[in-house]
């Protein structure tokens, strides 16, 4: 369920400029992780910090592989 919740939250962020701006304004990774989890939970999307970190690693790896 958490991975499904994360994917649902990711889609919500892609559709909501206000959510995007809130996340972009965070100063560091720990603050970003905490905010993303809080915003997700407020919308019924529950995922762990580690699941979020793994999603970030996967996104970076995919981006690098695209440009290498």
Secondary structure by P-SEA (a helix, b strand, c coil): caaaaaaaaaaaaaacaaaaaaaaacccaaaaaaaaaaaaaaacccccaaaaaaaaaaaaaaaaaaac
